[in-house]
Amino acid sequence: MSRQELLSPEGLRVDGRRANELRRISCRASVLNSADGSSYYEQGNTKVLVAVYGPREPRTKSLAQHDHAAVNVEFNVAPFSTSERRKRSKGDKRLLEIASFVKQTFQGAIQTAVYPRSQIDIYIHLLQHDGGTLETCINAATLALVDAGISMVDYVCACTAGFIDETPVLDLNFVEESSIETPDLTVAVLPRSGNIALLQMESRLHSSKLEDVLELATEGCKHIHKKLDQAVLEAANELAKKLS
């Protein structure tokens, strides 16, 4: 799809959104009784399920660190998540890459020193893919970690942004990010401090455009933070009702 088709003369994108609009977000915490923490997260048509276990005893002695917890991330894709029906192996390069980015993001956000000689496992399952996989995984993992009571310095909120027709656009869908003419950037921030936890670029972006894209993605993260905070509050209220 050409760049001209991605943004109409009226400024509307292929899914009807304006350039600075997020896709619809729906999320819930505590969706799995068997996990220490869990979440279900939708951003547009991208849907993710996350389960968190731990802190618990490491699987092997080699993983045990005397002064902090080890963080393990596993990312899997459901065979039905896209129109292309195929099962990916655990050694799939893309799966390992996303798991590595998520692990890198949370190693600095989780207060691992609070849990020495232990392991925290984050299992991420992509149920449906429509763009923004990394941002969705990070947001869903944040919600599940908070649900598990894992001590963190702050929420981690992620969002993508890119450029279409010299216009910065927020939260790219699959059609937009698949275009070779649409550079995109994934940003994960800690909302209270504004510190950047992750900055991942999938394609080339001219330095003169970086500031505008980064600013737009950061603004998107602020809106996502409100959604996550609301989901945590709803889960807490639901728990309080059950206990009373």
N, C-alpha and C positions, 0 to 999 in steps of 0.2 A: 504494500500500500504506500502510495506516495505521501510526501509530507503535506501537500495541498489538501488531500482528502481527510487528514486527521483533524483539521481545524477549519470550520466553515467561515465564510465571510462575516457571519454574525457573531463569531467568536465562540461557537459551540463545538464541543468535541464529539467523537463518534458515539458516545453514550449519553449525549445531551447535557453534559456538565459544562460549566464555565471553567476557565483556565485555572482559577484558584480554588476550586471546589474539591473536597474529599469525596470519595465514594461512601455509600451508606455503611455505617459501622454498627454491628450488633455483637455483643460479647457477654459471656456468663462465666462465673467462677464456680468451683465446687461441683463439677458435672460428673465426676467419677468417684465413687465411694471407696474404691480400692487404692487410690493414690493418696499421698500426703497432701498434694495440691494439684489442681487441674483447672483447665479452662477450655472453652469453646469460643472461637473468635472468627467473625466474618468481616471482611472488608471488600465491599462490592460482591463479586461472585467467587472470591478467594476465601476458602474455608479451612480452618486449622483446628486440630485438637491437640492439646498438650497435657502430659502427665508428669508430675515431679515426685521423685522419691528421695527421701533423705532429710537431713543428713543421716547417713547410715554407715555401717562398717564397710570399708572398701572390699571389692571383690577379691583383690589380690594384695599381698603385702607390699608389692612394689608400688602400688598406687597411694599407699599411706604416707602422708606428709606430717611431720611432727608438729608443725606450726600453722597449718592451714588445711582446709578441705580441698579435695580434688573435685573439679567440675567436669562432668561427662555429658555430652550432648549427642543424641542420635536423631537423625532426620530421615523419615521415610515418606514415600509418595504412594498413595493408593493407586492401583492400576486403572481405576475408573475416574481419576482426577482430571483427565483431559480427554479430548476426542480420540487421541492416539492411545489405544489400549495396549500397554506393555508393562511388564513388571521389571522394575529396576533392581539390580543387585545391590547389596550393602556396600560394595566397592565402587559404585558408580561415582565418577569424579564430581559431578554436580552436587550430588547428595552430600558428599564429604566436604565440599567447599562451603555449602550453606551451613552445615553443622559447625564447621571451623569458625565461620564468621559469628555465629550465635555464641559459641563458647568464648571467643575473644571478647565479645561485647560484655558478657556477664561476669567474666573473671575479675573485671575491675569494679563491677557494681555490687556483687555479692560480698558481704563481709566474711570472707573465707577464714580469717583468723579466729573467728568466734567458734569455729567447728574443726579443731585440729584432729588429725588422724581419722578423718571421715570422708565420705563421698556424697556428692549431690548429683543425682541423675535427672536429666531433662530429656524426655522423649517427645518428639514432635512428629505429628502425622498430618500430612497435607491431604485433605479430602477432596478439594476442588481447586483448580488453578485458573486464575484469570488475571495474572500479573501481580507484582508487588509481593512475591513469595517471601523474600527476606524480611521486609518490614513487618509483614503479617506474623511471621514466626517469632520475631523479637517481641512484638506487642502481646502475643498470646502467651509467650514464655514469662513475660513480666507478670501478667495476671496470675498465672499458675504458681509462680514463686511466692508472690504475696499471699496467695491462698494457702500455701504450705507453711507460712510463717517464717520463711527464710529471711534472715536479717540482710537488708540491702541499704546502701547509702541513699538510694533514691529509686524511683521508678525509672525504667528505661523505655523511652518512646521513640519509635522509628517511623519514617515516612520517606517516600521517594518524590523527586521532582525532576523535570527535564525541560527541553526546549522544543517547541514546534513553531515553525514560521516566525522565528525570532521572538516568540512569546513564551515566558516561563509557565510551565503547567505543573499542577500538583497531583500526586498520587496516580501514577500511570497504570492503565489497565494493560491486558495482554496484547491487544492490537497495537497500542502506542509503544510499548517497550520492545515489541518485536520488529518495529521499523528500524532499519539500519541508519535512517536519517534523524532519529530521535535520541540524542544523548541523554542518559539518565543517571541520577545520583541518589544513593540511599544514605540517609543520615539518621543516626540514633543519638539522642541527647538525654541528659539528666535534667529534668524540667526545673528543679529548684535552683541549681547552680548555673544552668545553661551550658555546662561542659559537654563536649562531644565525645560519645563513647565509641562511635563507629562512623567512618566515612568511606563508603564503597562506591566506586564508579565502574559501571559496566562498559562504557564506551568513552571515546574522547569528547571532551568539553572544553571549549575555548576559555582561557583564563579570564577574559573580559566578561564572561557570562556566569562564572562560578559564584560570585557574590549574590547575584539575584536568585539563582537556583537554590543556593544554600539557605538564604533568608526565607524563601518560600517553603522549603522543606521543614525548616525549624518552626515556622508558624503552624504548619500542619501537625507537628509533634505536640504542640501546646493543646490543640483541639483533641488529639488522641488521648492525651493525659487526662483530660476531663472525662472522657468516656471510660477509661480504665478505672479512674477513681470512683465513678458512679457505680460501676460493676462491683467493685470491692465493697462499697457501702451497702448495696443491695444484698450481697452475699452475707454480710455481717448482720443485717437486719433479719434476714431469713433464718440464720443460725440462732439469733436471740429469741425469735418466736418459737423455734423448736425446743429450746432449753426452758422456756417459760411455760 
